[in-house]
Amino acid sequence: MDQPTVGILHPGSMGAAVAACAATNADAVLWCETGRSTASAARAVRFGLTPVVELAELLDRSDIVVSLCPPAAAEDLAHDVAEHRFAGVYVEANAVSPVRTQRIAALLSPTATVVDGGVVGSPPVGGKAPTLYLSGPAEVTPCIEALFADTAVQAVVLGTEVGKASALKLSYASFQKTSRLLVALAVGMAREHGVDRELIEVASRRTDSYLAEPEYVAKTAARAWRWGPELEEAADTLAAAGLPPEMLRAAASTLARWNDAKDDGSLTLTDALDRLAQP
């Protein structure tokens, strides 16, 4: 598939940056402007994406569609795509459980070919280089690899089983995101007893400790509206494997205390801890 046309659903901070990388090896990268925010439009312009008015036009013109949206919207979005009987390659790259990914694949088949995807890392801007893990039919995963060749996104194929990439993404997210949350709880507890500075000093002796980066708590609070649903998906995955999901359910519940801090870049550590203690 030389120089395919790619559609991105929808250009959030990760989706727009990933789409911009895909544009390196694509004929065009399309996004649907109907119903999207001014922030989405600004991102699309900044990353050089091509607007279309209707979803139907995006699907008709695209050889490959990449879905990168908040987890809660992934299945509804797939339903919308299924209604248009999209017949290309659909990359389900959201942070959803393997079971949901497989359900989405069943929904879109046999018309579309579904590839499971999971992005690990930060958006590919400012020198960041995330990895897009893929699993799905062997006849199409090389097309996705080629789409990101020589870009800041490294595509890695895990196998042919839909669900593997989602499982890897959520396995990593379970640790990485919960660890950030534990920092907030630990620093909050120490602060209550006046030993928060001492806690950070102890943690700073280990350079690999999240406790040495308490400033990240404010970023965690601003992202809680996205991280909570992602951890719920990871909890579902644990439960399906016979493992206890309670810790991740509790983490998601704790993150919900920060939902009103959505994308607030002005938060300080003190603000975040205050909101956590008194939601």
N, C-alpha and C positions, 0 to 999 in steps of 0.2 A: 504494500500500500504506500506508493510514493506521494509525498506532499499531500496528506489527507486534510480535509476540512474538519476542524474540531469545534465542538460546542462545550461550553463550561456552564454548569448549573451548581451554584450561582457564584459570582465573583466576590466572595468575602476576602479577608486579608490573606488567607491561605490559598483559596481558589484562584484569585486573580494573579497572584505571584506564580503559582504552578502553571496556570494557563499561559502566562507570558513566556515561560520557559518552553512550553510546547510550541509556541509560535515560531521558534527557531527552525523547526523541522516540519511545519504545517503550511498549507496553502493559505489558511486563514483560521483565526480563532474567534468564534461567535459567542455572544451572550445575549440573553433576552432582557430588554429593558423594562418591559411591562411589569408593574407591581414592585419594582425594586426601588430602594432608597436613593437619595441623592449621594450618599456616601458610596454606595455600590457603583453608581454612575461615574463618580469621580475616580474611583479605583480603576474602573474599566478604561477610562480615558488615559489615566496615568500609565497603564500597562499596555496600551495600544490594542485593546480588544475591539472587535467589530460588532456594533449593535444591530440587533434585529428587533422587530416590534412584537412578534408573536412566537410562542414556543413552537408552534407547528412549523414555522419557517426555519427555525434553528434545527429542528429534527430532520426536516426534509433535506437540508443542505449539508448536514454533518455526517461524516463517515464514522467518527468517534465522538462519543459524548462522555464527559467526565463529571460525575456528581460529587461535589464537595460542599456540604451544607451542614448546619447544626444537626446532630443525630436525630432529634425528634421529628425533623422534617423529611428525613431520607425516604421513608416508605411512601408518604403522600406524594412526593416528587416522582418516585418511580411509577406510582399509579397514573399520574398525569402523562408520563412518557409512554406507558403501556397503552393508554387510550388512543394515542396517535400511531400505534403500531410501528414504532421505530424499528428499523431493520439493520442498523449498524452495530458497532461495538459499544457497549455501555460499561464504563468503568465505575463501579460502585466503590468510591474511595472514602466513604464516611466512616466515622468511628462508631460503628454499630456491631452488634454481636454476630458471630458466624451464623446463628440460626436466622436472624433477620436478613443477613446477606443472602443466604440460601433461599429465603422466602421471596426476596426481591428478584433473584435470578429466575425463580419459577414463574413469577408474575410476568416477567418480560420475555420469557421463552414461549414458543420457539422462534418468534420473530427476530428478537435481538440476541446477540451473543454477549453474555455478561462476564466481565473480568472483575474479580475481587481485588480491591486495593486498600492499602493502609499507609498513610504518610507518617513517618517518624522523624521528628525534628521540627525546627522553626521554619516559617515561610522563607523561600529562597530569595532573600534580599539582603543587601549589606554584607555579602560574603558568607551567608548561611547556606548550607548544602544539605537539605533533608533527603531521606531515602523514601522512595515510593515502592513498597513491597507489593508484589502482584501474585495472584494465583488464579488459574483458569485455563481454558482450552489452549493447548499448545500451538494451535494454528493461528492464534491472534495475539498472544502475549508478546511475541517478538515485534509486532507492530507498535505496541505501547513502549517497549524498550527503545525502539528506533525513534519514537516521537521525542524522547528525552535525551537522546544521545548528544554528548558534548554540551550539556547544560548543567545548571546548578542542582538539578534534580537527578539523583541516581536511581534508576529503575532496577529492581532485583526481583527475579522470578523465583518463587518458592516451590512451585509445582502446579499441578493441574486441578487440584481440589479447591473449589470455591469455598471460602471460609478460613483458609489458612492465613491469608494476609490480615483479615480482620482479627483473628485470634492473636497474631503477633502484635498488632497495634494495641489491642486492649490489654494484653499481658504486660506490655511495657508501660502503658498508661496507668495500669493498676498500681504499679510501684511508683512511677515518677510523679504522678499527680497526687497520690495519697501522701507521699513523702513530703511534698510541699505543704500540704495541709497540716501534717504533724508538726512542721516547723511553727506554724501559727499557734497551735495548741501549746507547744512547749514554751515558746516565748511568752505567750499570754499567761501561762501558769507562773513562770519565773517573775514576770513583771508584777504580778499580784503580791509576791513576797519580796520584791525589791532586789532580785538577784538576776535580772535579765542581762545586764552587762557582763556579769560573771559567766552566765551561761554561754554567751557568744564568745567570750574569751576562751572558755574550755573547748567549744566546738571549733574555733579557729585553728586549734592545734592539729586538726585533721582537715586537710584541704579538700577532701572529697565529701565533706558533710554539708548538707543543705542548711544546717543550723548556722553555718558561717555566712549565710546569705539571707539574713532576715528581711532585707529590703524587698525580696521577691514575694513576701506575703501580700503586699499591696497589689502586685500584679496578679497574684492568685485570686484576690477578692474581685478584681475587675473582670476576670475570666470565669468566675464561678458559674455564671449562667450557662456556659458551654460545658464546663468540666463536670458539673453535677450529673447531667443526663449521660455523659460519656461513662462515668463510673457506675451508673445504674446498668448500662449495657454490659460493662465488665462484670458486674455482680451477677447478671443473668447468665453470663458465660461460666462463671464459677459454679453456680447452682446446677447448670446443665451437666457439669463434670463431676457432680457429687461433692464439691468443695464448699466450705461455708462462705456465704456471700455477705454476712452481717457487717464486717468491717467496711466494705465498700458501700453498702447501703447507708451506714452511719456517716461515712465521709460525704456521700452525696447529700445527705440531710444537713450536715454541717455547712457545706458549700451553699445550700439554699439560703442561709442567713445573709449571704452577700448578694443575693439576686438583684437588689436595688442599686448595686454598685456597678452595673453592667457597663463595661468598657470605659470606666472612669479613670483616665490617666492621671488625674490630679491627686489620687489617694496617697496618703502617707502610711507608714507602718502603724502609727498610733491610731489613725482613722480606721484602718482595717481591723485592728485588735478591738477597738471600741465597738465597732459594728458587730464583731463576732460575740462579744460579751453581752451586748444589749441590742439585739436585732430589732 
